[in-house]
Amino acid sequence: MHDEKRGSDRGYTMLYVTLFDGGQFRKELIQDTGPGGLMIKSSQPCDVGTLLGLVIHAHVPIRAMGAVAWVKKDGDMYKIGIEFKELNADARAGWVDLLNRS
């Protein structure tokens, strides 16, 4: 089971993210956001540690690299926690702005 480790409040959003794992692209709905990453709900699991290219479809797209931090089965879906690994200054500013709006 996933241990609660975050030290900040989470935001809830209705944004999409496109994930690229080196072999395929897929678009998922972001369920939960925070300063260090996001959580999606997907019909397809990911392995913990998988590196992902991310494009968050905000008013200005936010590009980042992330890694799957945890996966939890939720009925017939999977909750997947993604931790940011690379987020340049412009992307970080866009993410902070997005968090402040939610």
C-alpha positions in Angstrom: 0.0 0.0 0.0 1.2 3.6 -0.7 2.5 5.5 2.3 1.4 9.1 2.6 4.7 11.1 2.2 3.7 14.5 0.7 4.3 17.5 2.8 1.9 19.9 1.1 -1.7 20.3 0.1 -2.8 18.7 -3.2 -5.0 20.4 -5.8 -7.7 18.9 -8.0 -7.9 19.7 -11.6 -9.6 18.8 -14.9 -6.5 18.9 -17.0 -5.1 16.3 -19.4 -1.5 15.1 -19.6 0.1 13.3 -22.6 2.6 10.7 -21.4 5.4 9.2 -23.5 7.2 6.2 -22.1 9.6 5.7 -25.0 7.3 3.3 -26.8 3.8 4.9 -26.9 1.9 8.1 -26.3 -1.2 8.2 -24.2 -3.5 10.9 -22.9 -4.8 10.7 -19.3 -6.8 12.9 -17.0 -4.9 14.4 -14.1 -6.7 13.6 -10.9 -4.5 15.3 -8.3 -1.7 17.9 -8.4 1.0 19.1 -6.0 4.4 20.9 -6.1 6.4 17.7 -6.8 4.1 15.9 -9.3 0.7 14.7 -10.1 -1.6 11.6 -10.0 -3.5 10.2 -12.9 -6.1 7.4 -13.1 -5.6 5.0 -16.0 -6.9 1.7 -17.3 -3.2 0.8 -18.0 -0.7 0.3 -15.2 2.9 1.5 -15.3 5.9 0.0 -13.6 7.3 2.0 -10.6 10.4 3.8 -11.7 9.3 4.2 -15.4 10.6 7.5 -16.8 7.9 9.4 -18.6 7.9 12.4 -20.9 5.0 14.7 -19.9 3.1 17.4 -21.7 0.5 18.9 -19.3 -2.3 20.6 -21.3 -2.6 23.9 -19.4 -3.3 27.3 -20.9 0.4 27.2 -21.8 1.6 23.6 -22.3 4.0 22.4 -19.5 6.7 20.0 -20.6 8.5 17.9 -18.0 10.1 14.5 -17.3 8.7 12.4 -14.5 9.0 9.0 -12.9 6.3 6.7 -11.7 6.6 6.9 -7.9 3.7 4.5 -7.0 0.8 2.5 -8.5 -2.3 1.5 -6.7 -5.1 -0.7 -8.1 -8.5 1.1 -7.8 -11.3 -1.2 -9.0 -10.7 -1.8 -12.7 -8.4 1.3 -12.9 -5.0 2.2 -11.6 -4.0 5.3 -9.6 -0.5 6.3 -10.7 1.7 8.8 -8.8 4.2 10.7 -11.0 7.1 12.6 -9.5 8.7 15.4 -11.5 12.4 14.7 -12.3 13.1 17.5 -14.7 11.1 20.7 -14.9 12.9 23.8 -16.3 12.4 27.3 -14.9 9.6 28.2 -17.3 7.8 24.9 -16.8 8.2 25.2 -13.0 6.7 28.8 -13.1 3.8 27.5 -15.3 3.2 24.6 -12.8 3.3 27.0 -9.8 0.8 29.3 -11.6 -1.4 26.3 -12.3 -1.3 25.2 -8.7 -2.2 28.7 -7.4 -5.2 28.7 -9.7 -6.6 25.4 -8.4 
